[in-house]
Amino acid sequence: MEGRAVHKQLYNPEGQKYRAWLTPDDKNLTENGNKKIRHYHENYGYDTEKVIAGKGIKELEDPKAGEELMYSLKKVTPSKLRLLVPTAIKSILLRLTRSLKRLTYTIIS
C-alpha cells in the first residue's frame, strides 16, 4: 500500500457488508511490529469524485475514462493523467494521500 489509501468491501462481525477506506497507521503497531490499519467508513464524508472535480484533469471530460480513473484510485493504483494548466497539458501521476484529505501528484513531463 506504500502509505496510500485503498477502498475495500469489508464485513462486520454480524456478516453485514460495508465499504471503507483503509490506510496504514505509522504511529501504532501490532504486537509483532506490523502497522495497524485505520478504517475510514463511508460516513467519514470523503468523496473521491468531489476531491478531484475542478482540478483540470483531462480524463474527467470523458465519462468512461473518468470511471476508470475512479476505479484505479480506489484500488491504490497511481493513475497517469493529463493535467490542464494555463500554458500546456502536463502528464502527472495521481494518488490519494494517507489521511484522505488531499491528493498528491508528481509531474512526469
Stockholm file with secondary structure:
# STOCKHOLM 1.0

chainA/1-109         MEGRAVHKQLYNPEGQKYRAWLTPDDKNLTENGNKKIRHYHENYGYDTEKVIAGKGIKELEDPKAGEELMYSLKKVTPSKLRLLVPTAIKSILLRLTRSLKRLTYTIIS
#=GR chainA/1-109 SS CTTCCEEEEEECTTCCEEEEEEEEEEEEECTTSCEEEEEEEGGGCCCHHHHHTTSCBGGGGSHHHHHHHHHHHHTTCCEEEEEEETTEEEEEEEEECTTSSCEEEEECC
#=GC SS_cons         CTTCCEEEEEECTTCCEEEEEEEEEEEEECTTSCEEEEEEEGGGCCCHHHHHTTSCBGGGGSHHHHHHHHHHHHTTCCEEEEEEETTEEEEEEEEECTTSSCEEEEECC
//
